[in-house]
Amino acid sequence: MRSENPRPFDNLTRRTARSLVPRLLAVVFGLFLLGYLGLSAYAYLGSYSADPEYLEAALSNPRVEVGEHQTHFALTPDSHDPRAPALVLYPGGLVAPEAYLYHVGATAERLQVQAFVIKPPFNAAIFSVGAARRIMDTHGLDRIWLGGHSLGGIAAARYARSRPNDLEGLLLLASYSDVDLSGFEGRVISIMGEDDGVIDRENYERAKQNLPRGSLLLEIDGMNHSGFGKYGQQRGDGPGELDGLEVVSLIVDSIEPGR
């Protein structure tokens, strides 16, 4: 007749298993923490910083108030129409969001609208595609123009695919959509520099079929990849001849006719 009492070996196995669980959890947490710290260090050391001169110009502009929040910058011109769709920008990959304050502030001032620049984790907007919705909720915005530079444009296009009714329009700066937006009913403006030495031209050309009919596609002579921000010259990029105000004028003149 078999005993109903557990064998010592079974008790030992259970105790061993119970003791292993917290150790395994500690290992998993440690690996996650190392990965997070590694990504943070890579983003910090590998990111392009804002040009100090243009950052100071943006922050000291008496006509545009710059407010810093945990997840974004808010730029509010003295004279702006609160009913007009605001502009939200997703920065390029591994570019500090501060590098866009000069252009975005000048654009907001010219258009007389509020504007926002997100501060994505690891300086990669692809990890924060839904940031525009959180800005809209925080600031009580109904509809926005959503723009993105480089990798930020891909993130913006994915947002347009998932929440098209939030957007008045989509602004792709040295970027493209990797998702099908053929049914998107808002305006789409794509601005590309002919001297862009960073973007994958093959992907850019192929991705044009993802845009809706009637999209405005501009390819600008003298424009490079880095010129949409103020962070110096990106590795591999062309020289670029347009200054900051000319870039702002390009964006404003593209958006204004349909506002």
C-alpha positions in Angstrom: 0.0 0.0 0.0 1.4 3.4 -1.1 1.8 6.1 1.4 -0.2 9.4 0.8 2.6 11.4 2.3 4.8 13.3 -0.2 8.3 11.9 -0.7 11.2 14.1 0.6 12.4 14.4 -3.0 9.0 16.0 -4.0 9.2 18.5 -1.2 12.7 19.4 -2.2 11.7 19.9 -5.8 8.9 22.3 -4.8 11.1 24.3 -2.5 13.7 24.5 -5.2 11.1 25.7 -7.7 9.8 28.3 -5.3 13.2 29.6 -4.6 14.0 29.8 -8.3 11.0 32.0 -9.2 12.3 35.2 -7.5 15.7 34.6 -8.9 14.4 34.3 -12.4 12.3 37.4 -12.0 15.4 39.3 -10.7 17.4 38.1 -13.7 14.6 39.2 -16.1 14.3 42.6 -14.4 18.1 43.0 -14.5 18.2 42.3 -18.2 15.4 44.8 -18.8 17.2 47.4 -16.7 20.4 46.9 -18.6 18.6 47.1 -21.9 16.9 50.3 -20.8 20.1 51.9 -19.6 21.9 50.8 -22.7 19.3 52.4 -25.0 19.3 55.5 -22.8 23.0 55.8 -23.0 23.0 55.2 -26.8 20.3 57.8 -27.3 22.2 60.3 -25.1 25.6 59.8 -26.6 24.5 59.2 -30.2 21.9 62.0 -30.6 22.4 65.2 -32.4 22.1 68.2 -30.0 20.4 71.5 -30.8 22.6 74.3 -32.1 23.1 76.5 -29.0 22.7 79.8 -31.0 19.4 78.8 -32.5 18.1 77.3 -29.4 18.8 80.5 -27.5 17.1 82.4 -30.3 14.0 80.2 -30.0 13.8 80.5 -26.2 14.4 84.2 -26.1 11.9 85.1 -28.9 9.5 87.6 -27.1 6.7 86.8 -29.5 6.5 83.1 -28.9 6.3 81.6 -25.4 8.0 78.2 -25.1 6.8 76.0 -22.3 8.5 72.7 -21.4 6.4 69.8 -20.2 7.5 66.3 -19.3 6.6 64.8 -22.7 6.7 67.8 -25.0 7.4 71.5 -25.7 4.5 73.9 -26.2 5.1 77.0 -28.4 2.4 79.7 -28.2 2.6 82.9 -30.2 1.4 86.1 -28.7 -1.1 86.4 -31.5 -2.7 83.1 -32.4 -6.1 81.8 -33.4 -7.2 79.2 -30.7 -9.7 77.8 -33.2 -7.1 77.0 -35.9 -5.6 73.5 -35.9 -2.4 73.4 -33.9 0.8 71.9 -35.3 2.5 68.9 -33.6 5.9 67.8 -34.7 7.6 64.4 -34.2 11.4 64.9 -34.3 13.8 62.8 -36.4 15.5 59.8 -34.9 18.4 60.5 -32.5 17.9 64.2 -32.8 17.2 66.2 -29.7 13.7 67.8 -29.8 15.2 71.1 -28.8 16.8 71.2 -32.3 13.3 71.9 -33.8 12.2 74.7 -31.5 13.6 77.5 -33.8 11.8 76.3 -37.0 8.6 75.3 -35.2 8.4 78.5 -33.2 8.9 80.6 -36.4 6.3 78.5 -38.2 3.8 78.9 -35.4 4.4 82.6 -35.4 3.9 82.9 -39.1 0.7 80.7 -39.1 -0.5 82.2 -35.8 -1.2 78.8 -34.3 -0.1 76.8 -31.3 2.6 74.3 -31.9 4.1 71.4 -30.0 7.3 69.3 -30.3 7.2 65.9 -28.7 10.0 64.6 -26.5 10.0 60.9 -27.4 11.8 58.2 -25.4 15.3 57.5 -26.6 14.9 60.4 -29.0 13.0 58.0 -31.3 9.3 59.0 -32.1 8.7 55.5 -33.3 8.4 54.5 -29.6 5.8 57.2 -29.1 3.4 57.1 -32.1 0.4 58.0 -29.9 2.0 61.1 -28.4 -0.1 63.5 -30.5 -3.3 62.2 -29.0 -2.0 62.8 -25.5 -1.1 66.3 -26.4 -4.6 66.9 -27.8 -6.2 65.6 -24.6 -3.8 67.6 -22.4 -4.4 70.9 -24.3 -8.0 70.5 -25.4 -7.3 70.3 -29.1 -9.9 69.1 -31.6 -7.8 68.7 -34.7 -4.2 69.2 -35.6 -1.6 69.3 -38.3 0.8 66.4 -37.6 4.3 66.7 -38.9 7.3 64.5 -38.7 11.0 64.7 -39.8 12.8 61.6 -41.0 11.9 58.7 -38.7 9.4 61.1 -37.0 7.5 61.3 -40.3 7.1 57.5 -40.4 5.7 57.7 -36.8 3.4 60.5 -37.8 2.1 58.5 -40.9 1.4 55.6 -38.6 -0.6 57.9 -36.4 -2.5 59.2 -39.4 -3.4 55.6 -40.3 -4.7 54.7 -36.9 -6.5 58.0 -36.0 -7.2 59.9 -39.3 -10.1 61.9 -37.8 -7.7 63.7 -35.5 -5.8 65.3 -38.3 -6.4 68.3 -40.5 -3.3 67.3 -42.4 0.0 65.3 -42.4 3.4 67.0 -43.1 6.2 64.7 -44.0 9.7 66.4 -43.9 12.4 64.3 -45.5 10.3 61.3 -44.8 7.7 58.9 -46.2 4.8 56.7 -45.1 5.5 53.0 -44.7 1.7 52.3 -44.3 -1.1 52.7 -46.7 -2.7 56.1 -46.5 -4.6 56.0 -49.8 -7.9 56.4 -47.9 -6.7 59.3 -45.7 -9.0 62.4 -46.4 -6.8 65.1 -44.8 -4.2 67.0 -46.7 -0.8 65.5 -47.2 2.3 67.6 -47.8 5.7 66.0 -48.4 8.8 68.1 -48.6 12.1 66.5 -49.7 15.4 68.0 -50.4 17.2 67.2 -53.6 20.5 67.3 -51.7 19.3 64.8 -49.1 22.0 62.3 -48.6 20.5 60.4 -45.6 17.1 59.1 -46.7 16.8 55.8 -48.5 15.7 57.0 -51.9 14.4 53.6 -53.0 12.1 53.4 -50.0 11.0 57.0 -50.5 10.1 56.5 -54.2 8.3 53.2 -53.5 6.4 54.7 -50.6 4.8 57.4 -52.8 2.1 54.9 -53.7 1.0 54.8 -50.0 -0.1 58.5 -50.2 -3.6 59.6 -51.2 -4.3 61.1 -54.6 -3.8 64.8 -54.6 -0.9 64.8 -52.1 1.5 67.7 -52.5 5.0 66.4 -53.2 7.7 69.0 -53.2 11.4 68.3 -54.0 13.4 71.3 -53.3 16.7 72.3 -54.9 19.4 73.3 -52.3 17.6 71.5 -49.5 19.2 68.6 -47.6 18.1 66.3 -44.8 19.4 68.1 -41.8 18.0 71.5 -42.7 14.6 70.8 -41.2 16.2 71.2 -37.7 19.0 73.1 -36.2 21.5 70.5 -35.1 24.4 70.8 -37.6 25.1 68.5 -40.5 24.0 64.8 -40.2 26.5 62.2 -41.2 26.3 61.4 -44.9 24.1 64.4 -45.7 24.4 66.7 -48.7 25.6 70.3 -48.1 22.3 72.1 -48.3 22.0 75.8 -49.1 18.7 77.0 -47.6 18.7 78.9 -44.3 16.3 78.4 -41.5 13.8 81.1 -42.6 13.7 79.7 -46.1 12.8 76.3 -44.6 10.1 77.9 -42.5 8.7 79.7 -45.6 8.5 76.5 -47.4 6.4 74.9 -44.7 4.2 77.9 -44.2 3.5 78.5 -47.9 2.6 74.8 -48.3 0.1 74.8 -45.4 -1.4 78.2 -45.8 -3.4 78.0 -49.1 -5.7 75.3 -47.8 -6.2 76.6 -44.2 
